[in-house]
Structures are given as structure tokens and as C-alpha cells.
Amino acid sequence: MLQLVPQAAAESEQEKNIRLRDRRFKLARLLRYTDEILQCAQKGDWGSVEEMEHVRKMEIMDCFRNEGIDDSPLIAEALATLIHLNKKISELVQNEKQELLRKQNSMQQNKRAALDYQHNSRSPRSA
């Protein structure tokens, strides 16, 4: 049996479907962009990571502006994937920070050793 649906309800359902489709598209684009950032981080291209992260922040704000529109398993899975990719990027960033700190400490030790050597080589030697 066919049931008549008021036009206003049909339009609001159609609008809801458009918003859901738009949010899914934005989320898919966000996931793809996050994966590109991860690939740059894996290559050590930190300049690109930084530039892309600024754009991604805007994408995130746009994607979640109307939160609560869709709680479908598809959205939940996409969010879980986004969180996973973010963790991978964060791990790479942390590893790079630790490596930079290690290199900086090594350079400081080498500089101190060179300065000590210069100071000792200038001092008169006792016989």
C-alpha cells in the first residue's frame, strides 16, 4: 500500500540525504589528504607535512561543522581510519623530533669538544 508523505517531510529527507552525501564526500577527501600527509612524513618531507597540515585543519573544521548528522557504520569506520592515520603521523613526528634532538645533542658535544681542544692547544704546556 502506498502512503502519501507530506512534501515538506520529503524535502527535509532529501536535504538530509544531500548533507549526508556531502559529509561522506568531505570525510573521504579528508582521509585521502591525511594519507598523503602520512606518505610525506614517511619520506621525511616535513616541509610538505607542515604545509598540508594547515590545509587539513581547515578540512577537519569543515567536515565536522555539523557534527551529529550521521552516525552510520561507514562514518564510524572512516573516523576510526582517520584516527589511526593521525596516530601514525604523530609517531613519525615524535620519532623525527627525537632524532633531531639526538643530532643536536651530538653537535653540541662535538662543539664543546672542539672548543676544549682549541683551549687546550693554546695553553702553554708544562714541561
C-alpha positions in Angstrom: 0.0 0.0 0.0 1.3 3.4 -0.9 1.3 6.1 1.7 1.3 9.8 0.9 4.2 11.7 2.5 3.9 15.4 3.0 6.1 17.3 0.7 7.9 19.2 3.5 8.9 15.9 5.0 10.1 14.6 1.7 12.1 17.7 1.1 13.7 17.6 4.5 14.6 13.9 3.9 16.1 14.8 0.6 18.1 17.7 2.2 19.3 15.3 4.9 20.5 12.9 2.3 22.3 15.7 0.5 24.0 16.7 3.7 25.0 13.1 4.5 26.4 12.6 1.0 28.3 15.9 1.3 29.7 14.9 4.7 30.8 11.5 3.4 32.5 13.1 0.4 34.3 15.6 2.7 35.3 12.8 5.0 36.7 10.7 2.1 38.6 13.7 0.9 40.0 14.3 4.4 41.1 10.6 4.6 42.8 10.8 1.3 44.6 14.1 2.3 45.6 12.6 5.6 47.1 9.6 3.8 49.1 12.0 1.6 50.4 13.7 4.7 51.4 10.3 6.1 53.3 9.4 2.9 55.2 12.7 3.0 56.0 12.1 6.7 57.3 8.6 5.8 59.5 10.2 3.2 60.8 12.8 5.7 59.3 15.6 3.7 58.5 17.7 6.8 58.0 21.0 4.9 55.2 19.4 2.9 53.7 17.9 6.0 53.6 21.2 7.7 52.0 23.0 4.7 49.5 20.2 4.2 48.6 20.1 7.9 47.4 23.7 7.8 45.0 22.9 4.9 43.9 19.7 6.7 42.9 21.6 9.8 40.5 23.6 7.7 39.2 20.5 6.1 38.6 18.9 9.5 36.7 22.0 10.7 34.6 22.0 7.6 33.9 18.3 7.8 32.8 18.4 11.4 31.0 21.7 11.4 27.6 20.0 11.6 28.5 17.1 13.8 25.8 14.5 14.6 24.3 14.4 11.2 25.2 10.8 10.5 26.2 8.0 12.9 26.3 5.3 10.3 28.9 2.5 10.4 30.5 3.9 7.3 31.2 7.2 9.1 32.4 5.5 12.2 34.8 3.4 10.2 36.1 6.4 8.4 36.6 8.2 11.7 38.5 5.2 13.1 40.7 5.2 10.0 41.3 8.9 10.4 42.4 8.4 14.0 44.7 5.5 13.0 46.4 7.6 10.3 46.7 10.5 12.8 48.5 8.2 15.2 50.9 7.0 12.6 51.7 10.6 11.6 52.1 11.6 15.3 54.5 8.7 15.8 56.6 9.7 12.8 56.7 13.3 14.0 57.8 12.2 17.5 60.5 9.9 16.1 61.7 12.8 13.9 61.8 15.2 17.0 63.8 12.6 19.0 66.2 12.2 16.1 66.7 15.9 15.8 67.3 16.2 19.5 69.8 13.4 19.3 71.6 15.1 16.4 71.5 18.5 18.2 73.0 17.0 21.4 75.7 15.3 19.4 76.5 18.5 17.6 76.7 20.4 20.9 79.0 17.7 22.3 81.2 17.9 19.2 81.3 21.7 19.5 82.3 21.5 23.2 85.0 19.0 22.4 86.3 21.3 19.6 86.3 24.3 22.0 88.1 22.3 24.7 90.6 21.1 22.1 91.2 24.7 21.0 91.5 25.9 24.5 94.0 23.1 25.5 96.1 23.6 22.3 96.5 27.3 23.1 97.5 26.8 26.7 101.2 26.7 27.4 102.4 23.2 28.0 104.1 22.5 31.2 107.4 20.7 30.9 
